[in-house]
């Protein structure tokens, strides 16, 4: 499915200056409360990150396996280059215990979904029902939360006139990255908004990333593959039937 991006010489600005609708101070969220080198830099990094991710999703698989790690390394480097603390990035212990309720809530919601799918007759196995696939998927959702909370949202908090606008746009970008899978588009625009609001409250994304993994796996086994195409997005979604036909031939 995400750091204070200011230089030491940049002045501090309160959220009130930017007409923020939710009261937040710089001590609460230093990633967004201090200006970076300027509006242009934030905008360029925002566009660069989103275009790079969309490119990975819409290129053929043989290019994707090369471009994907490069995109991961590029976005990670841009975030880490600012030299923030682990707590600033949501990687520390701060907020971990207070946000721990998110995990059982996600499990409960997933159980309700599985039960409903069983009653409706749509429950089915994962495309790759093994633990390595599950662990790999949860690692991927943790990184998605890192992108949301440490890459995209801090820049949008500085570029837009308030937290609500930044949360909304972050959620829309998150959903756009899941096109043309309309089931995931709807799920991610809702979850994107919720997870960003929760991160602003708890400043920790471990529980958010794991919860996203649980809910994503729930969708994967509850929604028929005719609609969700094994959770594929981008070019992979469009090529789903061709891939399935080739698999059956082998």
C-alpha positions as CSV (number, residue, x, y, z in Angstrom):
1,X,0.0,0.0,0.0
2,X,4.9,7.5,4.2
3,X,9.4,12.0,7.5
4,X,10.2,15.5,8.0
5,X,11.5,16.6,4.7
6,X,12.9,20.0,5.7
7,X,16.4,21.2,5.8
8,X,17.9,22.5,9.0
9,X,17.6,26.0,7.7
10,X,13.9,25.8,7.0
11,X,11.6,27.7,9.4
12,X,9.0,25.9,11.4
13,X,5.4,26.5,10.5
14,X,2.3,25.5,12.5
15,X,-0.6,23.8,10.8
16,X,-2.8,26.8,11.5
17,X,-0.8,28.7,8.9
18,X,-2.0,26.2,6.3
19,X,-5.6,26.2,7.6
20,X,-5.4,22.7,8.9
21,X,-8.8,21.5,9.9
22,X,-7.5,19.1,12.6
23,X,-5.3,20.5,15.3
24,X,-1.8,19.0,15.1
25,X,1.5,20.5,16.3
26,X,5.0,20.0,15.1
27,X,5.9,17.8,18.1
28,X,3.1,15.4,17.1
29,X,4.0,14.9,13.5
30,X,7.5,16.4,12.5
31,X,7.4,14.8,9.1
32,X,4.9,17.3,7.8
33,X,5.2,20.3,10.2
34,X,8.4,21.7,8.8
35,X,8.7,22.9,5.2
36,X,11.1,21.3,2.8
37,X,13.3,23.2,0.4
38,X,10.1,24.3,-1.2
39,X,6.8,23.6,-2.9
40,X,8.5,22.6,-6.1
41,X,10.7,19.9,-4.5
42,X,7.7,18.4,-2.7
43,X,5.7,18.4,-5.9
44,X,8.5,16.9,-8.0
45,X,9.1,14.1,-5.5
46,X,5.4,13.4,-5.2
47,X,4.9,13.1,-9.0
48,X,8.2,11.2,-9.4
49,X,7.2,8.6,-6.9
50,X,3.7,8.1,-8.2
51,X,4.7,7.9,-11.9
52,X,7.5,5.4,-11.0
53,X,5.1,3.2,-9.1
54,X,2.5,3.3,-11.9
55,X,5.2,2.5,-14.5
56,X,6.1,-0.6,-12.5
57,X,2.5,-1.7,-12.5
58,X,1.9,-1.1,-16.2
59,X,5.0,-2.6,-17.8
60,X,5.4,-6.2,-19.0
61,X,6.5,-8.6,-16.3
62,X,10.0,-9.1,-17.7
63,X,10.6,-5.3,-17.3
64,X,8.7,-5.2,-14.0
65,X,11.2,-7.6,-12.3
66,X,14.0,-5.1,-13.0
67,X,12.1,-1.8,-12.5
68,X,10.3,-3.0,-9.4
69,X,13.4,-3.2,-7.1
70,X,14.7,0.0,-8.6
71,X,11.5,1.8,-7.7
72,X,11.6,0.3,-4.2
73,X,15.2,1.5,-3.7
74,X,14.5,4.9,-5.1
75,X,11.5,5.7,-2.9
76,X,13.2,4.2,0.1
77,X,16.3,6.3,-0.5
78,X,14.4,9.5,-0.9
79,X,12.7,9.0,2.5
80,X,15.8,7.8,4.4
81,X,17.9,10.6,2.9
82,X,16.2,13.0,5.3
83,X,17.7,11.2,8.3
84,X,14.7,11.1,10.5
85,X,14.4,9.1,13.7
86,X,12.6,5.7,13.7
87,X,9.7,7.2,15.7
88,X,9.3,10.0,13.1
89,X,9.0,7.4,10.4
90,X,6.6,5.2,12.3
91,X,9.2,2.5,12.7
92,X,9.9,2.9,16.4
93,X,8.0,1.8,19.5
94,X,6.0,5.0,19.8
95,X,2.3,4.3,19.4
96,X,2.8,0.6,18.9
97,X,0.9,-0.5,22.0
98,X,-1.8,2.2,21.6
99,X,-2.5,1.0,18.1
100,X,-2.4,-2.7,19.0
101,X,-6.3,-2.8,18.9
102,X,-6.1,-2.5,15.1
103,X,-4.8,-6.0,14.6
104,X,-7.6,-7.9,16.4
105,X,-10.1,-5.6,14.8
106,X,-8.8,-6.6,11.4
107,X,-8.9,-10.3,12.3
108,X,-12.5,-9.9,13.5
109,X,-13.5,-8.2,10.3
110,X,-11.7,-10.8,8.2
111,X,-13.5,-13.6,10.1
112,X,-16.8,-12.0,9.4
113,X,-15.9,-11.7,5.7
114,X,-14.8,-15.4,5.5
115,X,-18.0,-16.5,7.2
116,X,-20.1,-14.4,4.9
117,X,-18.3,-15.7,1.8
118,X,-18.8,-19.3,3.0
119,X,-22.5,-18.7,3.3
120,X,-22.6,-17.1,-0.1
121,X,-20.6,-19.9,-1.7
122,X,-17.7,-17.6,-2.9
123,X,-15.0,-18.8,-0.5
124,X,-12.0,-20.3,-2.2
125,X,-8.3,-21.0,-1.7
126,X,-5.5,-18.6,-2.3
127,X,-3.9,-18.8,-5.7
128,X,-0.7,-19.9,-3.9
129,X,-1.8,-21.4,-0.5
130,X,1.5,-21.5,1.3
131,X,3.0,-19.6,4.2
132,X,5.8,-18.1,2.2
133,X,3.3,-16.4,-0.1
134,X,1.3,-15.1,3.0
135,X,4.5,-13.8,4.6
136,X,5.6,-12.2,1.4
137,X,2.3,-10.5,0.9
138,X,2.3,-9.0,4.5
139,X,5.8,-7.7,3.9
140,X,4.5,-6.1,0.7
141,X,1.6,-4.4,2.6
142,X,4.0,-3.1,5.2
143,X,6.0,-1.5,2.5
144,X,2.8,0.0,1.0
145,X,2.0,1.6,4.3
146,X,5.6,2.9,4.4
147,X,5.0,4.5,1.0
148,X,1.6,6.0,2.1
149,X,2.7,7.3,5.5
150,X,6.3,8.3,4.9
151,X,6.5,9.2,1.2
152,X,3.1,10.5,0.0
153,X,1.2,11.8,2.9
154,X,3.9,14.1,4.4
155,X,4.4,15.9,1.0
156,X,0.6,16.2,0.6
157,X,0.3,17.6,4.1
158,X,2.7,20.4,3.1
159,X,1.3,21.0,-0.3
160,X,-2.4,21.0,0.6
161,X,-4.4,23.2,3.0
162,X,-5.2,20.7,5.7
163,X,-5.0,17.1,7.0
164,X,-8.4,16.1,5.6
165,X,-7.4,17.1,2.0
166,X,-4.0,15.3,2.4
167,X,-5.7,12.1,3.6
168,X,-8.3,12.2,0.8
169,X,-5.7,12.7,-2.0
170,X,-3.4,10.1,-0.5
171,X,-6.3,7.6,-0.5
172,X,-7.1,8.5,-4.1
173,X,-3.5,8.0,-5.2
174,X,-3.5,4.6,-3.4
175,X,-6.7,3.6,-5.1
176,X,-5.5,4.7,-8.5
177,X,-2.5,2.4,-8.2
178,X,-4.9,-0.5,-8.0
179,X,-6.6,0.3,-11.3
180,X,-8.3,-1.4,-13.2
181,X,-9.2,-3.8,-10.4
182,X,-12.4,-2.1,-9.3
183,X,-12.8,-4.3,-6.2
184,X,-9.4,-3.2,-5.0
185,X,-9.9,0.4,-6.0
186,X,-13.0,0.6,-3.8
187,X,-11.3,-1.3,-0.9
188,X,-8.1,0.8,-1.1
189,X,-9.7,4.2,-1.2
190,X,-11.6,3.3,2.0
191,X,-8.6,1.7,3.7
192,X,-6.2,4.3,2.5
193,X,-8.2,7.1,4.2
194,X,-8.7,5.1,7.4
195,X,-5.0,4.0,7.6
196,X,-3.8,7.6,7.1
197,X,-6.1,8.9,9.8
198,X,-4.9,6.2,12.1
199,X,-1.3,6.9,11.4
200,X,-1.7,10.6,12.2
201,X,-3.1,9.5,15.5
202,X,-0.7,6.8,16.5
203,X,2.5,7.5,14.4
204,X,3.2,3.8,13.9
205,X,2.4,1.7,10.8
206,X,3.4,-1.8,12.0
207,X,-0.2,-2.7,12.9
208,X,-1.5,-0.9,9.9
209,X,0.6,-2.9,7.5
210,X,-0.2,-6.2,9.1
211,X,-3.9,-5.4,9.3
212,X,-3.8,-4.5,5.6
213,X,-2.2,-7.8,4.8
214,X,-5.0,-9.7,6.8
215,X,-7.7,-7.8,5.1
216,X,-6.1,-8.2,1.7
217,X,-5.9,-12.0,2.2
218,X,-9.5,-12.0,3.2
219,X,-10.5,-10.3,0.0
220,X,-8.3,-12.8,-2.0
221,X,-10.3,-15.8,-0.6
222,X,-13.7,-14.2,-0.4
223,X,-14.2,-12.4,-3.7
224,X,-14.4,-14.6,-6.8
225,X,-11.4,-14.6,-9.0
226,X,-13.6,-13.6,-12.0
227,X,-13.8,-10.2,-10.3
228,X,-10.5,-9.9,-8.5
229,X,-8.2,-11.7,-10.9
230,X,-5.9,-13.1,-8.1
231,X,-5.5,-9.6,-6.7
232,X,-3.7,-8.4,-9.8
233,X,-3.6,-4.7,-10.8
234,X,-2.3,-2.8,-13.7
235,X,-1.2,-4.8,-16.8
236,X,-1.3,-8.0,-14.8
237,X,-5.1,-7.5,-14.3
238,X,-5.7,-7.1,-18.0
239,X,-3.6,-10.1,-18.9
240,X,-5.2,-12.4,-16.3
241,X,-7.2,-14.6,-18.6
242,X,-4.2,-15.1,-20.9
243,X,-2.0,-16.1,-18.0
244,X,-4.7,-18.5,-16.7
245,X,-5.1,-20.1,-20.1
246,X,-1.3,-20.6,-20.4
247,X,-1.2,-22.1,-16.9
248,X,-4.0,-24.6,-17.8
249,X,-2.1,-25.6,-21.0
250,X,0.9,-26.6,-18.8
